[in-house]
Amino acid sequence: MTHGILTAALAGFGTGLSLIAAIGAQNAFVLRQGARRQAVLAVVAICAVSDALLITLGVAGVGAFVTAWPTALTAVGIAGGAFLIGYGLLAARRVLRPDPAAALDTAGAATSSRRAAVLTCLAMTWLNPHVYLDTVLLLGSLAADRGDLRWAFGIGAALASLGWFGALGYGARLLSGLLSRPRTWRVLDGVVAATMVTMGGMLLAGA
């Protein structure tokens, strides 16, 4: 049982990290704040806690839906698997046809006021429709496929979010140069593509 919990948690960690580590305004904002050492703890905490709450909603909501209607697991598996494979293929395309502008821009202005940083971070997190797709729907459906181990999967995904945003915020001075290189994102996209296609295939196989 312990092995199953660990496996589910690691799967959640890998999947969550693959979804979170994507180029976007939120990541760039966290990196800028970290590079300038401005409201870093508040920004990292908002991002990580928000993701944890949304992942919890996804695991609980989709899990309850599947428990009430067991036959829905097949539909959830097919939809989630197809989305993951599509997501992975898009990442693979970026590897083969990289965008020269594909990097985190760390040259923009950071927010000096803690209150402004908090409000900006909240807006970037909760007003972004993509975050609901990733956390509530996608991670929720993947967790539901784990049955009784869905919460271990969800905890793993939440820890991935905490680790990623913590690394961006507190390792910004070391990471800013690396993450500003398009080549770095080709490598990350390759990992994302492999992870997403594998997870999608597993979902479809079990549907």
N, C-alpha and C positions, 0 to 999 in steps of 0.2 A: 504493500500500500504506500509505504514511504517513497519507494522508487517511482510509483505512478504519480504521486504528488509532485515530486521533483521534476519529472519529465514534463508534466503539464505546466509547471511554473516556468521552466526553461523555454518551453514552446511559446508561452505568453510573453516572456521577456524578449525573445527573438522577433516575434511578430510585432509586438508593440514598438520595439526599437526601429524596425524597418519602416513602420508607418510614420513614426514621429520624426525620424532623421530625414526629412525632406526639405528641400529649399523652400523658404517661405518667409513672410514678413515677421512672424513671431520669432523664429530662430534668429534672424538677423537682428531683431530688437534685443533679444537676450544677450547675444554676442556683443553688441555695441555697449550695452549697459555694463557688462562684465569687463570689457576692455577699459572702460573709464572708471570702474569701481563705483558705480552710482546705483544705489537702491538694488544691489544684486540679490540680497537675501529675499527681499519682498517680491521681486520679479520671478526668481526661481521658484519660490513657494507658491505663488499664484498659478504658474504654469503646471507644476507638479500636482498640486492639490486639485486644481480644476480637472486635469486629466483623470486623476484617481476617482473623483466624484462621477465623472461621465462614464468611466469604465464600469464603476459600480452599478450605475443605472442600466448600462447595457447588459451586464452579466445578470442582474436581477430581473430586468424587464424581459429580455429575450428568453432567459431561462424559465421564467414563470409562464411565458406564452407557450413554450415547447412542452412544459410539464402539463399544462391544461389541454393542449392539443398535440399529442405525441406525433401524429402524422405530419405536423408542420415542420418537424425536424428535417424531413427530406427536402421540402421546399427551401428551408433556410440554408441547408447544405449546398443545394444546387446554386442558389443565388449568391451565397457567399463565396463558393468555389469559383464561379464564373467571374465574379468581380476581382478576386485575388489574382487569377490568371491574367485577366486583362490589365490589372495594375502592374503585374510583373512584366508583361510584354512591353508596356510603355516604358518601364525602367530599362529593359533590355534595348529598346530602340534608342534611348538616350546614351547608352553605352556605345552603340554602333555609330550613332550620328550625334555626337556631342554638340551642345550649344556653347559657343565661345563665352557667352555671358553666364553660363551655369556656375555660379559661385555665390557665396554669401557676401553681400556688400557690407563691409565694416566701416566704410568711410562716411556713412550718414551720421546725422546728429543724434546723440543720445539725449535722454530726458533728464535734466539736472534735478528737478523737483521730485521728491519721493511720491507726493500725491499725484503728480502728472504721470510718473512712471507706472504707478499702480493702476490708474484709470486707463492708460494706454494699453497696458498688458491685459487688463480685464476685457477691454473692447476687442483686442486682437484674438483673444481666446474664445469668448462667449458669443461674439457676433460673426464668427467664421463658420459658415455652414459645413465646411469640409471636416471640421473637428467632430461634429456629430456623426457624420458618416463613418469616420474612422473608429471612433471610440464606442459610441452607443450601438450602431448597427453592425459594423463589420466585426469589431472585437467581441461584441455581444453574441453574434451568431457563431463565431469561432469558439467562444467559451461554452456555449450551449451544446456544441458538438462533443464536448468533453464530459458531459453528464454530471456525475457527482464531483468531478474534479474541476468544474468550471471556475470555482472561486480561486483555486490554485493558479489557474491560467490567468485570471484577472489580476491577482496579486503580482504575478510575474510581469504583466504588461504595465501595471502601475509603477513597479520598481524600475522598469526600463525608462519610463518618462522621468522619474526622479533622477536617475543616473545621467540621462542625456542632458536635461536642462541644468543640472548641477555642474556637469562637465563644461557646458557652454558658458555658464555664468562665471564659474570660478577658475576655469582653465582658459578663459578668453584670450589672455595675453599670449599664451602658447599656441592656441588653436586658430586664432584669427588669420595668421599667415597661411596655415595649411588649408583651412576651409575657404579661403579666397581663391584657391586654385581649381580650375575646372577639372583637372585630372583627378583630384581627390574625389569629386562627385561622380566621376565615371566608375571608380572603384566601389564607392558606396552604392551606386545604382546597380552594379553587378551583383553585390550581396543582396540588395533588395529584390532584384529580379529572381534570383535563385530561391530566396526564402518564400516569396509570394507564390511563385509557380508551384513549388513543392507543397506548401500549405493548401493551395487551391486544389491541387490534384488529390491530396488526401481527403479534403472535404467532399469532392465529387465522388471519389471512390467509396466513401462511407455513406453517401446519400441513398 
